[in-house]
Amino acid sequence: MDDLWERIRRDRVEAMKARDQERVEILRYLEAQLKNRSIELGGSLPGEEAEAVLQREAKRRREAIAGFAGRPGAEAFVEQQRRELAVIEGYLPAPLAPEELERMVEEAVAEAGASGPRDVGRVMALLMPRLRGRADGAEVSRRVRERLGG
């Protein structure tokens, strides 16, 4: 069993002991998603796959928050999504600081020998594996395009 999965399991047990039903429910849901992905992969769940499952769940919560924020009658739903997102983010690596992301973009541009907009794909191919889970792909793409004048 993966360390992340084991940590979620332990935290669920602690939440059960503390009678924190909301946290128990989200942790059970995450365990189920991890198990489903493990089955899809044939029984094994490498660390990066477990993290990808949590990233996907975090993204779903962010999209729900963005889609429903400000809608009349959706306040409780949005607040629920925010609480769930906070729990999920507790298991993900900390996002990169903007300065660190900028530095990594510069390094990838130099490494790829990129000089213009046509090189965005090469730079992104270098960057995304390094940034996995620590930066939003759309934000990375925006910064690379800005840097390359595209």
Residue pairs with C-beta under 8 A, 6 or more apart in sequence:
1 9
2 34
2 45
2 46
2 47
2 50
3 47
4 34
4 47
4 50
4 51
4 54
4 91
5 31
5 34
5 45
5 50
7 91
8 27
8 30
8 31
8 34
8 91
9 27
9 31
11 23
11 27
12 23
12 24
12 27
12 28
12 31
15 23
15 24
15 27
16 24
22 83
23 87
26 83
26 84
26 87
26 88
27 87
30 53
30 54
30 57
30 88
30 91
33 53
33 57
34 45
34 50
34 53
37 45
37 49
37 50
37 53
38 44
38 45
41 49
48 132
51 92
51 93
51 132
51 133
52 132
52 133
54 88
54 91
54 92
55 92
55 133
57 88
58 85
58 88
58 89
58 92
61 81
61 82
61 84
61 85
61 88
62 85
64 77
64 78
64 81
65 78
65 81
65 82
65 85
68 74
68 77
68 78
68 81
69 78
92 133
93 133
93 134
94 134
95 134
95 135
96 104
96 131
96 134
96 135
101 131
101 135
101 139
101 140
101 143
102 143
104 127
104 130
104 131
105 123
105 127
105 140
105 143
105 144
105 147
106 147
108 114
108 123
108 126
108 127
108 130
108 144
109 119
109 123
109 144
109 147
109 148
111 126
112 119
112 122
112 123
112 126
113 119
114 120
114 122
114 123
114 148
115 148
116 148
116 149
116 150
117 145
117 148
117 149
117 150
119 148
120 141
120 144
120 145
120 148
120 150
123 144
123 148
124 140
124 141
124 144
127 140
127 144
128 137
128 140
131 140
